[in-house]
C-alpha cells in the first residue's frame, strides 16, 4: 500500500500521509475525526452565533469548528494525519493553510443536501488533489446508489463514492484506506512521468 511518490518521511514517526477532510456545516467532520483518531483529537469547536447558518438538518448543533480538526492514526504501518476544515463559509480562509502538503482529500456529503457539497468539490478539484466522496448516512436520509450520487455531483468516473458512518471507527478506517488506494492509483510513478 505504500508508494514513495505519496509518502512523506518524518524522522520520528516514519512514513506519513496528510489528508484533508472537508464538507458542509454539520455533515459530521468533527465526529469522523474523533471516531478514528488514535490520539485525543484536536478540535477548535466554539459556540455558534445566532443566525446566518442553516442548521435545519442538525437542529441540536450548538458548536462549530472555527479553525480545524486534527487526528492521527496508523493504517498498515503508515501514519495518516487527518485535517478537517471548518464548514462555515466565514472560516473558509483557513482552507489554504490546511490543504498545504496534503496528498488527498475526503469530501463528506449528506444526501439530504448534496448541493451544499459543490463548493467543497470545486475547491478540492481546483487544488488538483485526488479525492473520494464519502456519503455520511443519516437516519432520515434517503438512500442513493453510488452512481446516483456520482451523477448528482457530476463526478468523474474514477472518483470513488464511499458510504461511511462517521461515528464508526471501522467504517472510517475503510474510507481512509479507499482514499489512500485512490491517491496511490492517481499518483504517477517516476517511470510513467519520464515516458
Secondary structure as UniProt FT lines:
FT   TURN            4..6
FT   STRAND          8..10
FT   TURN            11..13
FT   STRAND          14..23
FT   TURN            25..26
FT   HELIX           29..36
FT   STRAND          42..47
FT   TURN            56..57
FT   TURN            59..60
FT   STRAND          63..75
FT   TURN            76..77
FT   STRAND          78..85
FT   HELIX           89..94
FT   HELIX           95..99
FT   TURN            100..101
FT   STRAND          104..109
FT   HELIX           111..117
FT   HELIX           118..126
FT   TURN            127..128
FT   STRAND          130..136
FT   TURN            139..140
FT   HELIX           146..152
FT   TURN            153..154
FT   TURN            157..158
FT   STRAND          161..164
FT   TURN            166..167
FT   HELIX           169..186
FT   HELIX           190..194
//
